[in-house]
Amino acid sequence: MRYVSALLGAVVSFGLAAMVLPNPDSSRTSALEFNQADVAGVEAAVLDYVEGLYDVKPERIAKSVSRDLVKFGFWRRSDADEYRGSPMTYDQLYDLASKWNVNNKMKLDSDTPKEIKVLDVLDKTATAKLTAQWGVDYFQLEKSDDKWMIRHVLWQSHP
């Protein structure tokens, strides 16, 4: 429960800061107006994340996800079921990437969704959205030592 409270606190704090603080770049209207090198770095981190899972390559998780990851998701087995909340640590994500799609058990193909949208990029933080086979993930990333790393993930299975 402490984990969920910390995550929700971080998400609420982030959301309130976004609503209350003035945005000096409020004139920006699209990712095209962001620093393109940073946009490419954010896209690469999210691509490593999704392809690490799709292609059973946990080393791509290690390359793009902070060991301080905070991840929480809502999923359900079927439309008739209630959503369940599920926290995940970095180690759990790394382990999942090593087995989730072994022998293509998830039946992924060229039509499997892998849509990345960069939502915002500042000099040290960024946000992105991924639509994937399992649902939609929202990312908060941090730039550390000139490399974009995923720090927070909030996701849910497809409605």
One Martini backbone bead per residue (centre of mass of N, CA, C, O) as a GRO file, in nm:
protein
  159
    1MET     BB    1   0.057   0.064  -0.019
    2ARG     BB    2   0.296   0.257  -0.008
    3TYR     BB    3   0.356   0.241  -0.308
    4VAL     BB    4   0.090   0.361  -0.409
    5SER     BB    5   0.110   0.628  -0.256
    6ALA     BB    6   0.372   0.724  -0.388
    7LEU     BB    7   0.273   0.720  -0.677
    8LEU     BB    8   0.027   0.904  -0.644
    9GLY     BB    9   0.189   1.140  -0.536
   10ALA     BB   10   0.361   1.182  -0.791
   11VAL     BB   11   0.128   1.220  -0.990
   12VAL     BB   12  -0.014   1.453  -0.845
   13SER     BB   13   0.226   1.644  -0.833
   14PHE     BB   14   0.270   1.658  -1.133
   15GLY     BB   15  -0.016   1.755  -1.209
   16LEU     BB   16  -0.018   2.014  -1.033
   17ALA     BB   17   0.230   2.143  -1.158
   18ALA     BB   18   0.111   2.156  -1.444
   19MET     BB   19  -0.138   2.341  -1.355
   20VAL     BB   20   0.013   2.581  -1.185
   21LEU     BB   21   0.250   2.618  -1.357
   22PRO     BB   22   0.404   2.801  -1.567
   23ASN     BB   23   0.463   2.791  -1.919
   24PRO     BB   24   0.723   2.916  -2.106
   25ASP     BB   25   0.626   2.707  -2.363
   26SER     BB   26   0.312   2.755  -2.452
   27SER     BB   27   0.361   2.789  -2.773
   28ARG     BB   28   0.381   2.503  -2.795
   29THR     BB   29   0.219   2.234  -3.012
   30SER     BB   30   0.464   2.030  -3.077
   31ALA     BB   31   0.721   1.804  -3.120
   32LEU     BB   32   0.855   1.977  -3.352
   33GLU     BB   33   0.942   2.211  -3.129
   34PHE     BB   34   1.145   2.040  -3.023
   35ASN     BB   35   1.422   1.896  -2.950
   36GLN     BB   36   1.520   1.650  -3.167
   37ALA     BB   37   1.727   1.495  -2.996
   38ASP     BB   38   1.534   1.450  -2.756
   39VAL     BB   39   1.309   1.309  -2.902
   40ALA     BB   40   1.486   1.072  -2.996
   41GLY     BB   41   1.561   0.979  -2.705
   42VAL     BB   42   1.274   0.918  -2.609
   43GLU     BB   43   1.195   0.721  -2.833
   44ALA     BB   44   1.425   0.518  -2.775
   45ALA     BB   45   1.341   0.441  -2.489
   46VAL     BB   46   1.054   0.336  -2.560
   47LEU     BB   47   1.148   0.131  -2.772
   48ASP     BB   48   1.316  -0.041  -2.581
   49TYR     BB   49   1.083  -0.122  -2.403
   50VAL     BB   50   0.892  -0.261  -2.613
   51GLU     BB   51   1.115  -0.443  -2.752
   52GLY     BB   52   1.203  -0.590  -2.499
   53LEU     BB   53   0.928  -0.737  -2.483
   54TYR     BB   54   0.867  -0.839  -2.772
   55ASP     BB   55   1.191  -0.958  -2.816
   56VAL     BB   56   1.329  -1.068  -2.563
   57LYS     BB   57   1.514  -0.792  -2.436
   58PRO     BB   58   1.632  -0.694  -2.138
   59GLU     BB   59   1.871  -0.508  -2.226
   60ARG     BB   60   1.672  -0.275  -2.313
   61ILE     BB   61   1.580  -0.206  -2.033
   62ALA     BB   62   1.858  -0.134  -1.914
   63LYS     BB   63   1.900   0.107  -2.128
   64SER     BB   64   1.596   0.276  -2.051
   65VAL     BB   65   1.571   0.205  -1.735
   66SER     BB   66   1.538   0.287  -1.428
   67ARG     BB   67   1.611   0.148  -1.116
   68ASP     BB   68   1.381   0.369  -1.000
   69LEU     BB   69   1.129   0.253  -1.083
   70VAL     BB   70   0.779   0.349  -1.133
   71LYS     BB   71   0.510   0.109  -1.155
   72PHE     BB   72   0.163   0.126  -1.277
   73GLY     BB   73  -0.140  -0.083  -1.321
   74PHE     BB   74  -0.435  -0.159  -1.525
   75TRP     BB   75  -0.616  -0.473  -1.527
   76ARG     BB   76  -0.783  -0.728  -1.737
   77ARG     BB   77  -0.906  -1.022  -1.869
   78SER     BB   78  -1.195  -0.888  -1.914
   79ASP     BB   79  -1.476  -0.698  -1.964
   80ALA     BB   80  -1.619  -0.835  -1.702
   81ASP     BB   81  -1.393  -0.736  -1.541
   82GLU     BB   82  -1.215  -0.596  -1.308
   83TYR     BB   83  -0.987  -0.391  -1.221
   84ARG     BB   84  -0.636  -0.413  -1.155
   85GLY     BB   85  -0.373  -0.349  -0.951
   86SER     BB   86  -0.009  -0.305  -1.055
   87PRO     BB   87   0.296  -0.330  -0.943
   88MET     BB   88   0.644  -0.237  -1.051
   89THR     BB   89   0.966  -0.317  -1.087
   90TYR     BB   90   1.254  -0.334  -1.240
   91ASP     BB   91   1.309  -0.638  -1.192
   92GLN     BB   92   1.031  -0.730  -1.297
   93LEU     BB   93   1.060  -0.615  -1.583
   94TYR     BB   94   1.314  -0.764  -1.667
   95ASP     BB   95   1.192  -1.046  -1.626
   96LEU     BB   96   0.954  -1.014  -1.820
   97ALA     BB   97   1.131  -0.965  -2.080
   98SER     BB   98   1.250  -1.274  -2.062
   99LYS     BB   99   0.921  -1.413  -2.103
  100TRP     BB  100   0.654  -1.291  -2.229
  101ASN     BB  101   0.753  -1.369  -2.561
  102VAL     BB  102   0.824  -1.650  -2.580
  103ASN     BB  103   0.777  -1.789  -2.879
  104ASN     BB  104   0.541  -1.593  -2.944
  105LYS     BB  105   0.290  -1.622  -2.730
  106MET     BB  106   0.148  -1.333  -2.818
  107LYS     BB  107   0.123  -1.306  -3.131
  108LEU     BB  108   0.316  -1.124  -3.286
  109ASP     BB  109   0.320  -0.864  -3.540
  110SER     BB  110   0.320  -0.611  -3.774
  111ASP     BB  111   0.026  -0.513  -3.635
  112THR     BB  112   0.137  -0.451  -3.376
  113PRO     BB  113   0.135  -0.223  -3.151
  114LYS     BB  114   0.380   0.082  -3.173
  115GLU     BB  115   0.299   0.376  -3.041
  116ILE     BB  116   0.474   0.687  -3.035
  117LYS     BB  117   0.437   0.975  -2.812
  118VAL     BB  118   0.550   1.291  -2.776
  119LEU     BB  119   0.444   1.537  -2.541
  120ASP     BB  120   0.715   1.631  -2.375
  121VAL     BB  121   1.009   1.862  -2.365
  122LEU     BB  122   1.279   1.920  -2.177
  123ASP     BB  123   1.595   1.928  -2.041
  124LYS     BB  124   1.512   1.683  -1.797
  125THR     BB  125   1.213   1.632  -1.906
  126ALA     BB  126   0.952   1.385  -2.000
  127THR     BB  127   0.677   1.284  -2.218
  128ALA     BB  128   0.492   0.974  -2.294
  129LYS     BB  129   0.326   0.754  -2.538
  130LEU     BB  130   0.201   0.409  -2.543
  131THR     BB  131   0.088   0.184  -2.790
  132ALA     BB  132   0.004  -0.154  -2.721
  133GLN     BB  133  -0.089  -0.472  -2.682
  134TRP     BB  134  -0.174  -0.423  -2.362
  135GLY     BB  135  -0.186  -0.093  -2.410
  136VAL     BB  136  -0.136   0.203  -2.211
  137ASP     BB  137   0.149   0.419  -2.176
  138TYR     BB  138   0.289   0.642  -1.933
  139PHE     BB  139   0.568   0.868  -1.937
  140GLN     BB  140   0.850   0.946  -1.732
  141LEU     BB  141   1.143   1.131  -1.796
  142GLU     BB  142   1.503   1.138  -1.769
  143LYS     BB  143   1.800   1.334  -1.778
  144SER     BB  144   2.110   1.147  -1.771
  145ASP     BB  145   2.399   1.187  -1.898
  146ASP     BB  146   2.256   1.242  -2.188
  147LYS     BB  147   2.014   1.034  -2.101
  148TRP     BB  148   1.720   0.872  -2.158
  149MET     BB  149   1.495   0.779  -1.885
  150ILE     BB  150   1.279   0.572  -1.728
  151ARG     BB  151   1.084   0.637  -1.425
  152HIS     BB  152   0.770   0.642  -1.513
  153VAL     BB  153   0.468   0.424  -1.505
  154LEU     BB  154   0.137   0.448  -1.651
  155TRP     BB  155  -0.119   0.193  -1.688
  156GLN     BB  156  -0.346   0.023  -1.929
  157SER     BB  157  -0.564  -0.161  -2.049
  158HIS     BB  158  -0.775  -0.211  -2.275
  159PRO     BB  159  -1.116  -0.116  -2.279
   0.00000   0.00000   0.00000
